[in-house]
Amino acid sequence: MNLLRRRWPRLRTGLRHLPRPRTLRARLTAGLVVLLAVSCAAVGVAAVVELNGFLTGRLDQQLQQSGPSFPQSLEHGKYKPSDRDGDEHGDTRRQASGTFGARLLKGRITNAALIPANDDPDLTVGLTAHDRALLAGVPVDGRGHTVHLRSIGAYRLMAWTGLDGDVLMTGLPLEPVRATVHRLELVAAAVFGLALAVAGVAGAFWVRWSLRPLSRVAATATRVSELPLASGEVALPPRAPETDPRGEVGQVATAFNRMLGHVEDALTKRHASEERLRTFAADASHELRTPVASVRGHAELALLHPGPVPPEVTRALDRIAAESSRMGEMVDDLLLLARLDAGRPLEREPVDLTHLILDAVTDARAAGPDHRWTLDLPEDPVTVPGDTHRLQQVLANLLANARLHTPAGTKVTVLLEQEDGAALLRVHDDGPGIPKDIQPGVFERFTRAEHRRRQDATGAGAGLGLSIVAAVVEAHGGTVTLESAPGSTTFTVRLAAGRDT
């Protein structure tokens, strides 16, 4: 018990590291096999214990029938080997081979003999001191006791009190009993092992067949999880086949199909709402372009009036012209996003990114002379299939973002390279970086930082520049990512590269 307590922590740690079944099918199969193994072990142990008790009881009956006749014959040397053939001492001729007899007087063994398995006349047996002590400790109660003697093995002994105050002891070997029990153990282990193997294989097939409806539900759920549910029209896969609703698997399939129905209704309503919103944004943007242009035109016309105009009126007209121009750009951006959301195709022609970058950086230098603008371009031109005007807008928005949201003196680097059949465009600056709480939604519409990276920046946009970048790049089948930390901000645009022209 103490040894078990000392080793229990190590044993428990070893059990924790044993491989455990992951799937429900494996767990059910393993549980079935474990339960069957426990049942087989219980039956085997019960059979072995019962057989051992039965055979040991038969030995006790034989000892009771033979009585102390054999050890009595040892007194005064009366027993001779020929007595086994039936002479005048016929009371010992029925003794089985291997029968042990001993006579004890005052706790000391005076005579001890063992009937051999053949006609060997030598009946003496050499007992060790340990064996003599064990024999002296056998209770004299006429009942069987198991004693392990080093000289002759395990014996079932029975002791009686003799007429001369001595102790007469008879014993039969336990080896035949143990051999029979061991054979039963081997047979039981073989039969139960085969039964466990057959039950494991059959149970695995049975569990797999029983869980087929659940596997279909899982397959349907997997197909649904692979669908893009964030936007657009979504066609859900066929429902999972339903089985008997009275069973657990049937109830799961029914509930899952009902949930898919609710999800499909919600997606349909969401798509209809998105379509209405896109239509509204496109219509509103289109309708606002004319009045905004009209307001800007009237403001510019008033500024051209030759007569005297009060300074206050002039400033007001300047502000009207500037804000109407800004509003016009915002309307154009909204209209562009609405068209891209509607999936309108863009032009597909070879675009020289190198030429676009050179023009965009030249414009950025003119707009932001207090920044340091550098280029890192390959020797050969890089072309991609796409819309020249929209890709030029992507470059302009990225450079404007770096110019407006970084302080004066910031170094902005534009890099272009080809990698694995794709064109990689990177816009890097060493400014203060984008706050972490804004980075996840930086490409969403109307996303603006409460504290701009450049504290003295003016002319703040509406937060549509980066959303236009993401929408245009996605329409070209590319991706745009952001990596930002204090002192390093990089926007990376990946586009499918075309052949050089």
FENKA-V633070 format. One line per field, one symbol per residue. psi: psi as a letter, one per 30 degrees, with the letter a starting at -180 (. if undefined). A space follows every 10 residues. Layout:
psi=???
This chain:
psi=eeeeeefeee eeeeeegkkk keleeeeeee eeeeeeeeee eeeeeeeeee eeeeeeeeee eeeeeeagee feffkghekl effffhafhf fgfgklkfkk kkkkjhgkje kklkjlfagk fjflkjklee eeeeeffkki gglkkkkjkf efakljlkkl klfgglkkkk lkkfeeeeee eeeeeeeeee eeeeeeeeee eeeeeeeeee geeeeeeeee eeeeffkjfe llkkjklllk kkajffleee eeeeeeeeee eeeeeeeeee eeeeeeeeee eeeeeeffee eeeeeeeeee eefgkflkkk eeeeeeeeee eeeeeeeeee eeeeeeeeee efgkklkjlk kjeeeeeeee eeeeeefifg ljklkillek kkklkajeee eeeeeeeeee eeefgllkfk kkkkkklkkh glkkkkjklh aflkkeffee gfglkhkkke jlfjfgklhk aggfefeeee eeeefggalk lkjklkfjkk kkkkkkkakk .
